[in-house]
């Protein structure tokens, strides 16, 4: 549910990428995270400007980059950033088919069912 995500999600995402960039600069992890830094900065600016469509496109471009391991980043870093992005970014900025493809249909449908169940329970508690 989007309203459970932090309004500062774009800053959180950028901060996470900065952490990975720093680790890479210290040669603790492989790869060049500059393209991700550029992309998350762009997403943050688009979101701040209130451009929802471009924010959606920007988030999904970031996901594509992570899936393609742009910059020669390793699978662990790519998966961790992908998961972080998925966790903090409001659902409206994610493409449903990307989640199905990445998590598998069964896993994704279980997650959707779980979220619907949680929302129903939360609705009943008021």
N, CA, C and O atoms as CSV, one atom per row, in Angstrom:
chain,resi,resn,atom,element,x,y,z
A,1,UNK,N,N,0.849,-1.193,0.000
A,1,UNK,CA,C,0.000,0.000,0.000
A,1,UNK,C,C,0.890,1.251,0.000
A,1,UNK,O,O,1.755,1.400,0.863
A,2,UNK,N,N,0.677,2.134,-0.956
A,2,UNK,CA,C,1.544,3.302,-1.155
A,2,UNK,C,C,1.626,4.201,0.065
A,2,UNK,O,O,2.688,4.751,0.354
A,3,UNK,N,N,0.512,4.362,0.794
A,3,UNK,CA,C,0.541,5.323,1.899
A,3,UNK,C,C,1.323,4.822,3.107
A,3,UNK,O,O,1.483,5.558,4.081
A,4,UNK,N,N,1.815,3.583,3.065
A,4,UNK,CA,C,2.662,3.088,4.142
A,4,UNK,C,C,4.143,3.331,3.837
A,4,UNK,O,O,5.003,3.091,4.685
A,5,UNK,N,N,4.430,3.803,2.639
A,5,UNK,CA,C,5.813,4.070,2.243
A,5,UNK,C,C,6.185,5.480,2.689
A,5,UNK,O,O,5.325,6.350,2.826
A,6,UNK,N,N,7.457,5.686,2.910
A,6,UNK,CA,C,7.932,6.992,3.356
A,6,UNK,C,C,7.775,8.035,2.258
A,6,UNK,O,O,8.041,7.743,1.092
A,7,UNK,N,N,7.345,9.258,2.609
A,7,UNK,CA,C,7.299,10.315,1.592
A,7,UNK,C,C,8.704,10.669,1.091
A,7,UNK,O,O,8.855,11.287,0.037
A,8,UNK,N,N,9.718,10.277,1.846
A,8,UNK,CA,C,11.107,10.551,1.458
A,8,UNK,C,C,11.739,9.356,0.739
A,8,UNK,O,O,12.961,9.203,0.740
A,9,UNK,N,N,10.905,8.509,0.125
A,9,UNK,CA,C,11.409,7.285,-0.512
A,9,UNK,C,C,12.484,7.559,-1.559
A,9,UNK,O,O,13.437,6.790,-1.681
A,10,UNK,N,N,12.341,8.653,-2.321
A,10,UNK,CA,C,13.314,8.945,-3.382
A,10,UNK,C,C,14.684,9.288,-2.790
A,10,UNK,O,O,15.718,8.932,-3.356
A,11,UNK,N,N,14.684,9.985,-1.642
A,11,UNK,CA,C,15.939,10.291,-0.939
A,11,UNK,C,C,16.548,9.013,-0.355
A,11,UNK,O,O,17.762,8.814,-0.397
A,12,UNK,N,N,15.684,8.151,0.190
A,12,UNK,CA,C,16.157,6.875,0.754
A,12,UNK,C,C,16.822,6.029,-0.322
A,12,UNK,O,O,17.875,5.431,-0.101
A,13,UNK,N,N,16.190,5.989,-1.490
A,13,UNK,CA,C,16.716,5.214,-2.610
A,13,UNK,C,C,18.069,5.764,-3.057
A,13,UNK,O,O,19.016,5.008,-3.268
A,14,UNK,N,N,18.148,7.071,-3.199
A,14,UNK,CA,C,19.404,7.714,-3.581
A,14,UNK,C,C,20.486,7.431,-2.534
A,14,UNK,O,O,21.628,7.130,-2.880
A,15,UNK,N,N,20.119,7.529,-1.267
A,15,UNK,CA,C,21.072,7.263,-0.187
A,15,UNK,C,C,21.620,5.848,-0.227
A,15,UNK,O,O,22.803,5.623,0.026
A,16,UNK,N,N,20.758,4.899,-0.546
A,16,UNK,CA,C,21.173,3.497,-0.645
A,16,UNK,C,C,22.172,3.318,-1.786
A,16,UNK,O,O,23.164,2.604,-1.643
A,17,UNK,N,N,21.906,3.967,-2.916
A,17,UNK,CA,C,22.818,3.878,-4.063
A,17,UNK,C,C,24.168,4.530,-3.721
A,17,UNK,O,O,25.221,4.023,-4.106
A,18,UNK,N,N,24.127,5.641,-3.005
A,18,UNK,CA,C,25.369,6.304,-2.570
A,18,UNK,C,C,26.202,5.348,-1.716
A,18,UNK,O,O,27.424,5.301,-1.850
A,19,UNK,N,N,25.543,4.588,-0.840
A,19,UNK,CA,C,26.247,3.607,-0.006
A,19,UNK,C,C,26.977,2.586,-0.867
A,19,UNK,O,O,28.140,2.272,-0.616
A,20,UNK,N,N,26.295,2.072,-1.876
A,20,UNK,CA,C,26.917,1.083,-2.772
A,20,UNK,C,C,28.056,1.708,-3.580
A,20,UNK,O,O,29.093,1.081,-3.795
A,21,UNK,N,N,27.850,2.945,-4.021
A,21,UNK,CA,C,28.895,3.662,-4.768
A,21,UNK,C,C,30.152,3.792,-3.909
A,21,UNK,O,O,31.268,3.586,-4.387
A,22,UNK,N,N,29.958,4.132,-2.647
A,22,UNK,CA,C,31.085,4.287,-1.712
A,22,UNK,C,C,31.817,2.959,-1.527
A,22,UNK,O,O,33.048,2.921,-1.547
A,23,UNK,N,N,31.076,1.883,-1.350
A,23,UNK,CA,C,31.685,0.553,-1.199
A,23,UNK,C,C,32.489,0.186,-2.448
A,23,UNK,O,O,33.573,-0.390,-2.350
A,24,UNK,N,N,31.948,0.523,-3.623
A,24,UNK,CA,C,32.642,0.229,-4.880
A,24,UNK,C,C,33.915,1.071,-5.016
A,24,UNK,O,O,34.947,0.583,-5.476
A,25,UNK,N,N,33.824,2.348,-4.607
A,25,UNK,CA,C,35.001,3.225,-4.668
A,25,UNK,C,C,36.121,2.723,-3.760
A,25,UNK,O,O,37.300,2.947,-4.035
A,26,UNK,N,N,35.745,2.041,-2.675
A,26,UNK,CA,C,36.742,1.476,-1.750
A,26,UNK,C,C,37.135,0.061,-2.164
A,26,UNK,O,O,37.821,-0.648,-1.427
A,27,UNK,N,N,36.687,-0.339,-3.363
A,27,UNK,CA,C,36.966,-1.669,-3.913
A,27,UNK,C,C,36.473,-2.812,-3.030
A,27,UNK,O,O,37.049,-3.900,-3.032
A,28,UNK,N,N,35.410,-2.561,-2.280
A,28,UNK,CA,C,34.830,-3.597,-1.433
A,28,UNK,C,C,33.790,-4.424,-2.202
A,28,UNK,O,O,33.517,-5.573,-1.853
A,29,UNK,N,N,33.220,-3.827,-3.245
A,29,UNK,CA,C,32.310,-4.533,-4.145
A,29,UNK,C,C,32.646,-4.120,-5.573
A,29,UNK,O,O,33.147,-3.017,-5.791
A,30,UNK,N,N,32.379,-4.988,-6.551
A,30,UNK,CA,C,32.701,-4.665,-7.945
A,30,UNK,C,C,31.660,-3.773,-8.600
A,30,UNK,O,O,30.504,-3.727,-8.177
A,31,UNK,N,N,32.081,-3.072,-9.625
A,31,UNK,CA,C,31.147,-2.346,-10.476
A,31,UNK,C,C,31.204,-0.837,-10.345
A,31,UNK,O,O,31.797,-0.281,-9.421
A,32,UNK,N,N,30.563,-0.203,-11.310
A,32,UNK,CA,C,30.465,1.247,-11.362
A,32,UNK,C,C,29.013,1.622,-11.081
A,32,UNK,O,O,28.122,1.290,-11.863
A,33,UNK,N,N,28.774,2.307,-9.978
A,33,UNK,CA,C,27.414,2.661,-9.580
A,33,UNK,C,C,27.001,4.058,-10.038
A,33,UNK,O,O,25.896,4.508,-9.734
A,34,UNK,N,N,27.881,4.747,-10.768
A,34,UNK,CA,C,27.558,6.096,-11.243
A,34,UNK,C,C,26.278,6.144,-12.073
A,34,UNK,O,O,25.483,7.068,-11.897
A,35,UNK,N,N,26.046,5.174,-12.981
A,35,UNK,CA,C,24.788,5.220,-13.744
A,35,UNK,C,C,23.553,5.146,-12.832
A,35,UNK,O,O,22.525,5.758,-13.123
A,36,UNK,N,N,23.663,4.401,-11.739
A,36,UNK,CA,C,22.542,4.267,-10.801
A,36,UNK,C,C,22.367,5.547,-9.987
A,36,UNK,O,O,21.249,5.950,-9.667
A,37,UNK,N,N,23.493,6.172,-9.661
A,37,UNK,CA,C,23.473,7.452,-8.963
A,37,UNK,C,C,22.781,8.496,-9.835
A,37,UNK,O,O,21.934,9.253,-9.362
A,38,UNK,N,N,23.150,8.526,-11.103
A,38,UNK,CA,C,22.541,9.471,-12.050
A,38,UNK,C,C,21.036,9.215,-12.175
A,38,UNK,O,O,20.233,10.148,-12.159
A,39,UNK,N,N,20.669,7.930,-12.301
A,39,UNK,CA,C,19.265,7.585,-12.496
A,39,UNK,C,C,18.432,7.896,-11.253
A,39,UNK,O,O,17.335,8.443,-11.370
A,40,UNK,N,N,18.938,7.555,-10.061
A,40,UNK,CA,C,18.161,7.817,-8.842
A,40,UNK,C,C,18.081,9.320,-8.556
A,40,UNK,O,O,17.087,9.787,-8.001
A,41,UNK,N,N,19.104,10.071,-8.924
A,41,UNK,CA,C,19.036,11.535,-8.793
A,41,UNK,C,C,17.936,12.085,-9.690
A,41,UNK,O,O,17.162,12.954,-9.289
A,42,UNK,N,N,17.880,11.561,-10.915
A,42,UNK,CA,C,16.863,11.978,-11.882
A,42,UNK,C,C,15.458,11.642,-11.355
A,42,UNK,O,O,14.550,12.471,-11.429
A,43,UNK,N,N,15.287,10.432,-10.829
A,43,UNK,CA,C,13.999,10.006,-10.273
A,43,UNK,C,C,13.584,10.944,-9.142
A,43,UNK,O,O,12.432,11.372,-9.064
A,44,UNK,N,N,14.541,11.257,-8.267
A,44,UNK,CA,C,14.233,12.150,-7.145
A,44,UNK,C,C,13.763,13.515,-7.648
A,44,UNK,O,O,12.792,14.062,-7.126
A,45,UNK,N,N,14.434,14.065,-8.647
A,45,UNK,CA,C,14.047,15.373,-9.188
A,45,UNK,C,C,12.675,15.320,-9.850
A,45,UNK,O,O,11.866,16.231,-9.679
A,46,UNK,N,N,12.413,14.266,-10.599
A,46,UNK,CA,C,11.109,14.111,-11.258
A,46,UNK,C,C,9.997,13.994,-10.221
A,46,UNK,O,O,8.927,14.583,-10.372
A,47,UNK,N,N,10.265,13.227,-9.168
A,47,UNK,CA,C,9.268,13.059,-8.102
A,47,UNK,C,C,9.021,14.389,-7.390
A,47,UNK,O,O,7.875,14.748,-7.120
A,48,UNK,N,N,10.103,15.122,-7.087
A,48,UNK,CA,C,9.971,16.435,-6.437
A,48,UNK,C,C,9.159,17.399,-7.291
A,48,UNK,O,O,8.400,18.220,-6.776
A,49,UNK,N,N,9.334,17.283,-8.616
A,49,UNK,CA,C,8.628,18.174,-9.547
A,49,UNK,C,C,7.166,17.756,-9.708
A,49,UNK,O,O,6.380,18.468,-10.334
A,50,UNK,N,N,6.804,16.602,-9.143
A,50,UNK,CA,C,5.425,16.139,-9.227
A,50,UNK,C,C,5.079,15.470,-10.548
A,50,UNK,O,O,3.904,15.301,-10.875
A,51,UNK,N,N,6.103,15.089,-11.311
A,51,UNK,CA,C,5.874,14.452,-12.599
A,51,UNK,C,C,5.744,12.938,-12.393
A,51,UNK,O,O,6.730,12.203,-12.442
A,52,UNK,N,N,4.508,12.494,-12.164
A,52,UNK,CA,C,4.250,11.103,-11.810
A,52,UNK,C,C,4.617,10.126,-12.918
A,52,UNK,O,O,5.234,9.091,-12.662
A,53,UNK,N,N,4.240,10.452,-14.140
A,53,UNK,CA,C,4.507,9.544,-15.266
A,53,UNK,C,C,6.010,9.361,-15.472
A,53,UNK,O,O,6.493,8.241,-15.640
A,54,UNK,N,N,6.739,10.473,-15.456
A,54,UNK,CA,C,8.190,10.401,-15.653
A,54,UNK,C,C,8.866,9.709,-14.462
A,54,UNK,O,O,9.884,9.038,-14.634
A,55,UNK,N,N,8.307,9.870,-13.260
A,55,UNK,CA,C,8.845,9.177,-12.079
A,55,UNK,C,C,8.671,7.673,-12.264
A,55,UNK,O,O,9.594,6.897,-12.018
A,56,UNK,N,N,7.481,7.271,-12.698
A,56,UNK,CA,C,7.201,5.855,-12.982
A,56,UNK,C,C,8.216,5.314,-13.999
A,56,UNK,O,O,8.830,4.269,-13.786
A,57,UNK,N,N,8.375,6.044,-15.103
A,57,UNK,CA,C,9.321,5.620,-16.145
A,57,UNK,C,C,10.744,5.540,-15.594
A,57,UNK,O,O,11.487,4.612,-15.911
A,58,UNK,N,N,11.116,6.513,-14.772
A,58,UNK,CA,C,12.466,6.561,-14.203
A,58,UNK,C,C,12.742,5.409,-13.263
A,58,UNK,O,O,13.823,4.821,-13.297
A,59,UNK,N,N,11.766,5.078,-12.415
A,59,UNK,CA,C,11.912,3.945,-11.483
A,59,UNK,C,C,12.058,2.647,-12.281
A,59,UNK,O,O,12.908,1.813,-11.968
A,60,UNK,N,N,11.236,2.483,-13.300
A,60,UNK,CA,C,11.289,1.248,-14.078
A,60,UNK,C,C,12.553,1.157,-14.926
A,60,UNK,O,O,13.042,0.059,-15.191
A,61,UNK,N,N,13.086,2.299,-15.354
A,61,UNK,CA,C,14.378,2.308,-16.041
A,61,UNK,C,C,15.473,1.850,-15.070
A,61,UNK,O,O,16.371,1.101,-15.455
A,62,UNK,N,N,15.399,2.297,-13.820
A,62,UNK,CA,C,16.363,1.861,-12.801
A,62,UNK,C,C,16.297,0.342,-12.621
A,62,UNK,O,O,17.330,-0.322,-12.532
A,63,UNK,N,N,15.073,-0.207,-12.568
A,63,UNK,CA,C,14.901,-1.645,-12.418
A,63,UNK,C,C,15.523,-2.400,-13.594
A,63,UNK,O,O,16.174,-3.428,-13.407
A,64,UNK,N,N,15.317,-1.880,-14.806
A,64,UNK,CA,C,15.898,-2.489,-16.007
A,64,UNK,C,C,17.422,-2.486,-15.901
A,64,UNK,O,O,18.073,-3.485,-16.208
A,65,UNK,N,N,17.981,-1.369,-15.469
A,65,UNK,CA,C,19.438,-1.257,-15.312
A,65,UNK,C,C,19.953,-2.294,-14.315
A,65,UNK,O,O,20.968,-2.947,-14.560
A,66,UNK,N,N,19.250,-2.441,-13.190
A,66,UNK,CA,C,19.658,-3.416,-12.174
A,66,UNK,C,C,19.562,-4.841,-12.715
A,66,UNK,O,O,20.442,-5.665,-12.470
A,67,UNK,N,N,18.489,-5.124,-13.451
A,67,UNK,CA,C,18.314,-6.454,-14.039
A,67,UNK,C,C,19.418,-6.754,-15.050
A,67,UNK,O,O,19.855,-7.898,-15.177
A,68,UNK,N,N,19.866,-5.724,-15.766
A,68,UNK,CA,C,20.902,-5.893,-16.792
A,68,UNK,C,C,22.317,-5.799,-16.204
A,68,UNK,O,O,23.303,-6.020,-16.908
A,69,UNK,N,N,22.408,-5.469,-14.914
A,69,UNK,CA,C,23.710,-5.333,-14.222
A,69,UNK,C,C,24.594,-4.286,-14.914
A,69,UNK,O,O,25.797,-4.485,-15.085
A,70,UNK,N,N,23.968,-3.165,-15.310
A,70,UNK,CA,C,24.708,-2.058,-15.926
A,70,UNK,C,C,25.878,-1.673,-15.011
A,70,UNK,O,O,25.743,-1.671,-13.787
A,71,UNK,N,N,27.013,-1.351,-15.611
A,71,UNK,CA,C,28.181,-0.934,-14.838
A,71,UNK,C,C,28.966,-2.103,-14.259
A,71,UNK,O,O,29.888,-1.913,-13.466
A,72,UNK,N,N,28.592,-3.311,-14.662
A,72,UNK,CA,C,29.336,-4.483,-14.201
A,72,UNK,C,C,29.183,-4.778,-12.720
A,72,UNK,O,O,30.068,-5.373,-12.106
A,73,UNK,N,N,28.045,-4.356,-12.136
A,73,UNK,CA,C,27.834,-4.641,-10.716
A,73,UNK,C,C,27.512,-6.127,-10.539
A,73,UNK,O,O,27.027,-6.772,-11.468
A,74,UNK,N,N,27.778,-6.662,-9.361
A,74,UNK,CA,C,27.545,-8.087,-9.127
A,74,UNK,C,C,26.073,-8.358,-8.813
A,74,UNK,O,O,25.314,-7.450,-8.477
A,75,UNK,N,N,25.695,-9.620,-8.932
A,75,UNK,CA,C,24.300,-10.034,-8.738
A,75,UNK,C,C,23.807,-9.695,-7.328
A,75,UNK,O,O,22.662,-9.278,-7.155
A,76,UNK,N,N,24.659,-9.872,-6.331
A,76,UNK,CA,C,24.249,-9.592,-4.944
A,76,UNK,C,C,23.856,-8.116,-4.775
A,76,UNK,O,O,22.802,-7.807,-4.219
A,77,UNK,N,N,24.706,-7.223,-5.255
A,77,UNK,CA,C,24.415,-5.786,-5.157
A,77,UNK,C,C,23.175,-5.419,-5.952
A,77,UNK,O,O,22.323,-4.670,-5.476
A,78,UNK,N,N,23.075,-5.951,-7.173
A,78,UNK,CA,C,21.923,-5.652,-8.036
A,78,UNK,C,C,20.630,-6.120,-7.385
A,78,UNK,O,O,19.640,-5.387,-7.363
A,79,UNK,N,N,20.637,-7.342,-6.853
A,79,UNK,CA,C,19.430,-7.888,-6.208
A,79,UNK,C,C,19.077,-7.108,-4.947
A,79,UNK,O,O,17.905,-6.830,-4.691
A,80,UNK,N,N,20.077,-6.760,-4.170
A,80,UNK,CA,C,19.833,-6.016,-2.929
A,80,UNK,C,C,19.242,-4.638,-3.230
A,80,UNK,O,O,18.305,-4.209,-2.557
A,81,UNK,N,N,19.779,-3.945,-4.232
A,81,UNK,CA,C,19.243,-2.638,-4.617
A,81,UNK,C,C,17.850,-2.772,-5.217
A,81,UNK,O,O,16.972,-1.948,-4.959
A,82,UNK,N,N,17.655,-3.812,-6.018
A,82,UNK,CA,C,16.341,-4.063,-6.621
A,82,UNK,C,C,15.304,-4.245,-5.511
A,82,UNK,O,O,14.233,-3.639,-5.537
A,83,UNK,N,N,15.646,-5.092,-4.534
A,83,UNK,CA,C,14.730,-5.354,-3.418
A,83,UNK,C,C,14.469,-4.093,-2.601
A,83,UNK,O,O,13.338,-3.837,-2.188
A,84,UNK,N,N,15.523,-3.307,-2.370
A,84,UNK,CA,C,15.371,-2.057,-1.617
A,84,UNK,C,C,14.433,-1.105,-2.360
A,84,UNK,O,O,13.529,-0.517,-1.768
A,85,UNK,N,N,14.663,-0.965,-3.662
A,85,UNK,CA,C,13.824,-0.089,-4.490
A,85,UNK,C,C,12.370,-0.547,-4.431
A,85,UNK,O,O,11.454,0.262,-4.286
A,86,UNK,N,N,12.177,-1.854,-4.547
A,86,UNK,CA,C,10.828,-2.426,-4.508
A,86,UNK,C,C,10.152,-2.128,-3.171
A,86,UNK,O,O,8.960,-1.822,-3.119
A,87,UNK,N,N,10.922,-2.220,-2.102
A,87,UNK,CA,C,10.402,-2.029,-0.748
A,87,UNK,C,C,10.037,-0.576,-0.456
A,87,UNK,O,O,8.989,-0.320,0.138
A,88,UNK,N,N,10.868,0.376,-0.855
A,88,UNK,CA,C,10.633,1.782,-0.459
A,88,UNK,C,C,9.790,2.589,-1.444
A,88,UNK,O,O,9.135,3.555,-1.053
A,89,UNK,N,N,9.801,2.199,-2.716
A,89,UNK,CA,C,9.106,2.987,-3.739
A,89,UNK,C,C,7.608,2.701,-3.709
A,89,UNK,O,O,7.202,1.539,-3.704
A,90,UNK,N,N,6.779,3.750,-3.689
A,90,UNK,CA,C,5.324,3.529,-3.730
A,90,UNK,C,C,4.916,2.684,-4.928
A,90,UNK,O,O,5.474,2.816,-6.018
A,91,UNK,N,N,3.939,1.816,-4.711
A,91,UNK,CA,C,3.507,0.856,-5.733
A,91,UNK,C,C,3.134,1.506,-7.056
A,91,UNK,O,O,3.337,0.917,-8.118
A,92,UNK,N,N,2.589,2.713,-6.999
A,92,UNK,CA,C,2.143,3.370,-8.239
A,92,UNK,C,C,3.286,3.609,-9.214
A,92,UNK,O,O,3.049,3.831,-10.401
A,93,UNK,N,N,4.528,3.566,-8.726
A,93,UNK,CA,C,5.681,3.814,-9.597
A,93,UNK,C,C,6.335,2.521,-10.083
A,93,UNK,O,O,7.390,2.559,-10.717
A,94,UNK,N,N,5.710,1.370,-9.787
A,94,UNK,CA,C,6.241,0.082,-10.236
A,94,UNK,C,C,5.373,-0.504,-11.336
A,94,UNK,O,O,4.148,-0.378,-11.306
A,95,UNK,N,N,6.009,-1.141,-12.303
A,95,UNK,CA,C,5.283,-1.875,-13.334
A,95,UNK,C,C,4.977,-3.270,-12.795
A,95,UNK,O,O,5.882,-4.007,-12.403
A,96,UNK,N,N,3.699,-3.622,-12.779
A,96,UNK,CA,C,3.290,-4.913,-12.220
A,96,UNK,C,C,3.980,-6.080,-12.927
A,96,UNK,O,O,4.391,-7.040,-12.274
A,97,UNK,N,N,4.110,-6.007,-14.244
A,97,UNK,CA,C,4.724,-7.124,-14.980
A,97,UNK,C,C,6.186,-7.337,-14.582
A,97,UNK,O,O,6.685,-8.462,-14.627
A,98,UNK,N,N,6.870,-6.264,-14.194
A,98,UNK,CA,C,8.264,-6.406,-13.760
A,98,UNK,C,C,8.322,-7.232,-12.491
A,98,UNK,O,O,9.209,-8.070,-12.331
A,99,UNK,N,N,7.383,-7.001,-11.588
A,99,UNK,CA,C,7.381,-7.746,-10.329
A,99,UNK,C,C,7.052,-9.205,-10.559
A,99,UNK,O,O,7.643,-10.096,-9.948
A,100,UNK,N,N,6.103,-9.437,-11.446
A,100,UNK,CA,C,5.735,-10.812,-11.759
A,100,UNK,C,C,6.945,-11.534,-12.360
A,100,UNK,O,O,7.256,-12.664,-11.984
A,101,UNK,N,N,7.622,-10.860,-13.301
A,101,UNK,CA,C,8.785,-11.456,-13.967
A,101,UNK,C,C,9.910,-11.707,-12.970
A,101,UNK,O,O,10.562,-12.750,-13.009
A,102,UNK,N,N,10.132,-10.757,-12.088
A,102,UNK,CA,C,11.265,-10.867,-11.166
A,102,UNK,C,C,11.003,-11.842,-10.021
A,102,UNK,O,O,11.902,-12.573,-9.607
A,103,UNK,N,N,9.794,-11.852,-9.521
A,103,UNK,CA,C,9.492,-12.661,-8.344
A,103,UNK,C,C,8.824,-13.983,-8.675
A,103,UNK,O,O,8.716,-14.858,-7.815
A,104,UNK,N,N,8.374,-14.137,-9.923
A,104,UNK,CA,C,7.632,-15.337,-10.301
A,104,UNK,C,C,6.149,-15.122,-10.040
A,104,UNK,O,O,5.773,-14.480,-9.059
A,105,UNK,N,N,5.317,-15.651,-10.903
A,105,UNK,CA,C,3.872,-15.432,-10.818
A,105,UNK,C,C,3.312,-15.924,-9.486
A,105,UNK,O,O,2.573,-15.201,-8.818
A,106,UNK,N,N,3.661,-17.154,-9.098
A,106,UNK,CA,C,3.130,-17.724,-7.856
A,106,UNK,C,C,3.502,-16.867,-6.655
A,106,UNK,O,O,2.656,-16.532,-5.826
A,107,UNK,N,N,4.777,-16.520,-6.578
A,107,UNK,CA,C,5.281,-15.721,-5.455
A,107,UNK,C,C,4.600,-14.359,-5.430
A,107,UNK,O,O,4.207,-13.874,-4.368
A,108,UNK,N,N,4.459,-13.738,-6.611
A,108,UNK,CA,C,3.852,-12.414,-6.699
A,108,UNK,C,C,2.375,-12.458,-6.305
A,108,UNK,O,O,1.895,-11.592,-5.574
A,109,UNK,N,N,1.659,-13.478,-6.798
A,109,UNK,CA,C,0.236,-13.579,-6.465
A,109,UNK,C,C,0.035,-13.856,-4.975
A,109,UNK,O,O,-0.922,-13.370,-4.372
A,110,UNK,N,N,0.939,-14.638,-4.387
A,110,UNK,CA,C,0.886,-14.868,-2.935
A,110,UNK,C,C,1.079,-13.544,-2.196
A,110,UNK,O,O,0.377,-13.251,-1.228
A,111,UNK,N,N,2.040,-12.751,-2.669
A,111,UNK,CA,C,2.310,-11.446,-2.062
A,111,UNK,C,C,1.085,-10.531,-2.190
A,111,UNK,O,O,0.680,-9.889,-1.221
A,112,UNK,N,N,0.497,-10.478,-3.398
A,112,UNK,CA,C,-0.687,-9.634,-3.604
A,112,UNK,C,C,-1.836,-10.069,-2.695
A,112,UNK,O,O,-2.529,-9.229,-2.120
A,113,UNK,N,N,-2.036,-11.375,-2.567
A,113,UNK,CA,C,-3.092,-11.920,-1.717
A,113,UNK,C,C,-2.829,-11.526,-0.255
A,113,UNK,O,O,-3.734,-11.109,0.467
A,114,UNK,N,N,-1.577,-11.670,0.151
A,114,UNK,CA,C,-1.172,-11.301,1.506
A,114,UNK,C,C,-1.458,-9.819,1.772
A,114,UNK,O,O,-1.992,-9.463,2.822
A,115,UNK,N,N,-1.097,-8.959,0.813
A,115,UNK,CA,C,-1.295,-7.518,0.982
A,115,UNK,C,C,-2.789,-7.180,1.040
A,115,UNK,O,O,-3.204,-6.344,1.842
A,116,UNK,N,N,-3.589,-7.823,0.198
A,116,UNK,CA,C,-5.041,-7.603,0.241
A,116,UNK,C,C,-5.594,-8.020,1.596
A,116,UNK,O,O,-6.407,-7.310,2.188
A,117,UNK,N,N,-5.153,-9.165,2.081
A,117,UNK,CA,C,-5.582,-9.680,3.379
A,117,UNK,C,C,-5.209,-8.697,4.494
A,117,UNK,O,O,-6.018,-8.412,5.377
A,118,UNK,N,N,-3.993,-8.190,4.445
A,118,UNK,CA,C,-3.515,-7.238,5.460
A,118,UNK,C,C,-4.345,-5.949,5.420
A,118,UNK,O,O,-4.702,-5.403,6.464
A,119,UNK,N,N,-4.648,-5.470,4.210
A,119,UNK,CA,C,-5.432,-4.240,4.065
A,119,UNK,C,C,-6.847,-4.448,4.604
A,119,UNK,O,O,-7.405,-3.560,5.247
A,120,UNK,N,N,-7.423,-5.619,4.342
A,120,UNK,CA,C,-8.753,-5.917,4.860
A,120,UNK,C,C,-8.751,-5.927,6.384
A,120,UNK,O,O,-9.630,-5.355,7.029
A,121,UNK,N,N,-7.736,-6.596,6.947
A,121,UNK,CA,C,-7.624,-6.639,8.412
A,121,UNK,C,C,-7.440,-5.258,8.999
A,121,UNK,O,O,-8.042,-4.917,10.017
A,122,UNK,N,N,-6.599,-4.462,8.348
A,122,UNK,CA,C,-6.360,-3.089,8.832
A,122,UNK,C,C,-7.651,-2.292,8.761
A,122,UNK,O,O,-7.946,-1.504,9.660
A,123,UNK,N,N,-8.427,-2.491,7.695
A,123,UNK,CA,C,-9.707,-1.787,7.531
A,123,UNK,C,C,-10.693,-2.163,8.613
A,123,UNK,O,O,-11.478,-1.323,9.052
A,124,UNK,N,N,-10.670,-3.421,9.055
A,124,UNK,CA,C,-11.597,-3.890,10.079
A,124,UNK,C,C,-11.222,-3.433,11.472
A,124,UNK,O,O,-12.050,-3.455,12.383
A,125,UNK,N,N,-9.962,-3.014,11.643
A,125,UNK,CA,C,-9.503,-2.656,12.987
A,125,UNK,C,C,-9.905,-1.241,13.395
A,125,UNK,O,O,-9.629,-0.813,14.515
A,126,UNK,N,N,-10.556,-0.517,12.488
A,126,UNK,CA,C,-10.960,0.852,12.827
A,126,UNK,C,C,-12.431,0.948,13.211
A,126,UNK,O,O,-12.918,2.035,13.522
